Amino acid sequence: MPSRYPYPGALTQDWEPVVLNRPKPKAAETKSAKAVNAAIRAGAAVETVKKHDAGTNKKSAPASARKLDEATEPVGLERVGAEVRSAIQRARVAKGMSQAELAKRINERAQVVQDYESGKAVPSHAVLAKMEKVLEVKLRGKFK
């Protein structure tokens, strides 16, 4: 087999140029105060854009859109009615249970039962069904 080298045992070196490219700076690096100041010193054009809600924690819809929403949709959500609240409380007291015990029996937090009895909760059929089963009283539908 012929050798690639001019004579046996001789080594040659291949001197091809190697070009290392510097990676492009990331967006966060170009927006940093240090990079912006360096660009200004170098005389490069620096674009500044003021964002509409910059520095605020509010994302409000325009007034016209808000008025349309209020005109087509109810403003507040329906809360637990007074009849349901008193029915839950009377049945729970008749069974000799505390709010925490009732919550444990229906697999909900005690705060949920407290919200239902105080009228702060938005009624859920699933929760009311569980309360009906444990308290053995009708909570959904029409009261007579």
C-alpha positions, -999 to +999 in steps of 0.1 A: +000+000+000+015+033-010+021+060+017+007+095+015+038+110+029+069+117+007+090+094+028+083+069+056+082+083+091+078+120+079+049+140+092+034+169+074+012+197+087-019+210+071-021+248+077-056+257+066-070+289+081-096+285+108-122+313+111-140+315+144-172+336+142-184+354+171-221+345+179-247+372+175-256+390+207-289+379+223-318+403+224-314+408+262-278+418+256-286+444+230-313+459+252-292+463+283-282+497+295-245+489+290-250+480+253-272+510+246-247+534+261-219+518+241-239+522+209-246+558+217-209+565+224-200+548+191-224+570+173-248+542+162-285+549+158-304+539+188-342+535+186-363+541+217-400+531+218-423+541+247-447+513+255-483+523+261-488+507+296-451+506+305-446+503+343-482+498+352-499+467+363-532+475+346-544+460+314-577+478+308-599+476+278-607+508+259-638+526+273-659+518+243-652+481+246-660+482+283-693+499+277-702+473+251-694+445+275-715+460+303-744+465+280-745+429+267-735+410+299-746+412+335-723+432+357-722+408+387-723+371+391-753+355+408-746+348+445-761+322+468-797+333+477-809+340+512-832+310+512-804+286+503-780+302+528-805+298+557-815+262+545-778+251+546-773+267+580-805+252+596-798+217+582-762+218+594-772+229+629-800+203+630-774+176+622-751+190+649-722+196+625-698+225+624-688+242+591-655+223+591-672+189+596-696+196+568-667+207+546-648+175+554-679+153+546-684+170+512-646+171+503-644+208+502-625+235+521-641+250+552-639+284+535-663+271+508-690+262+533-685+295+551-689+314+518-721+295+510-736+303+544-725+340+542-738+344+506-704+353+491-701+322+469-712+318+433-735+287+435-721+255+420-745+226+413-718+201+422-712+216+456-750+221+463-756+184+453-730+172+478-745+194+505-780+181+497-768+145+500-750+150+534-776+174+549-806+155+535-823+187+525-833+203+491-811+232+481-816+234+443-847+242+424-878+261+436-885+264+473-921+260+485 
